[in-house]
Amino acid sequence: MIETNYAIINSTTKIVTDVTIWDGNTSMWQPDSGFICVGMGTNPVCIGNTYNSSGVGMGTSSANKWIE
């Protein structure tokens, strides 16, 4: 199993609430109701960042995937 860094995101606010290392296997673990997990890739995502599923990269613009 390959484990990857994931951001745990509030589904309503789109705010990163935590980070975890996970293999993506939902039969072993999954985020609580009201939260989603998104792979962080090489981006230095932090608690408090905003997630934009249609964005790209990291930055301060609404066009970014991870908004600081």
C-alpha positions as CSV (number, residue, x, y, z in Angstrom):
1,M,0.0,0.0,0.0
2,I,1.2,3.4,-0.9
3,E,0.3,6.1,1.6
4,T,-0.2,9.7,0.6
5,N,-0.8,13.0,2.3
6,Y,-4.5,14.0,2.3
7,A,-6.2,17.2,3.4
8,I,-9.4,16.6,5.4
9,I,-11.9,19.3,4.3
10,N,-15.2,20.4,5.7
11,S,-17.7,19.7,2.9
12,T,-19.7,22.8,3.6
13,T,-17.1,25.5,4.2
14,K,-14.3,23.9,2.0
15,I,-11.8,24.7,4.8
16,V,-9.0,22.3,5.5
17,T,-9.5,21.1,9.1
18,D,-6.7,18.5,9.4
19,V,-4.2,16.5,7.3
20,T,-3.5,12.8,7.4
21,I,-1.4,10.1,5.8
22,W,-3.7,7.5,4.2
23,D,-3.7,4.8,1.5
24,G,-7.2,5.8,0.2
25,N,-8.8,2.5,1.3
26,T,-12.3,3.5,2.5
27,S,-12.9,0.0,3.8
28,M,-10.2,0.7,6.5
29,W,-11.0,4.3,7.2
30,Q,-12.9,7.2,5.9
31,P,-13.5,10.8,7.0
32,D,-16.5,11.6,9.2
33,S,-19.8,12.6,7.7
34,G,-19.6,16.2,6.5
35,F,-15.9,15.9,5.5
36,I,-14.0,14.8,2.4
37,C,-10.3,13.8,1.8
38,V,-8.4,15.2,-1.1
39,G,-4.8,14.2,-2.0
40,M,-2.4,17.1,-1.4
41,G,0.2,16.2,-4.0
42,T,3.3,18.2,-3.5
43,N,1.4,21.3,-2.3
44,P,2.2,22.5,1.2
45,V,-1.4,22.5,2.3
46,C,-2.1,23.8,5.9
47,I,-5.1,23.7,8.2
48,G,-7.2,26.8,7.5
49,N,-6.5,26.8,3.7
50,T,-9.6,26.8,1.4
51,Y,-10.1,24.0,-1.2
52,N,-11.4,24.9,-4.7
53,S,-11.9,21.7,-6.7
54,S,-11.8,23.5,-10.1
55,G,-8.6,25.5,-9.3
56,V,-5.0,24.8,-9.9
57,G,-1.9,25.0,-7.7
58,M,-1.5,26.9,-4.5
59,G,-1.9,30.6,-3.9
60,T,-4.1,33.5,-2.9
61,S,-6.4,33.7,-6.0
62,S,-9.8,32.1,-6.3
63,A,-8.4,30.4,-9.4
64,N,-6.1,28.3,-7.2
65,K,-7.0,24.8,-5.9
66,W,-5.5,25.5,-2.5
67,I,-6.2,29.1,-1.3
68,E,-4.0,30.4,1.5
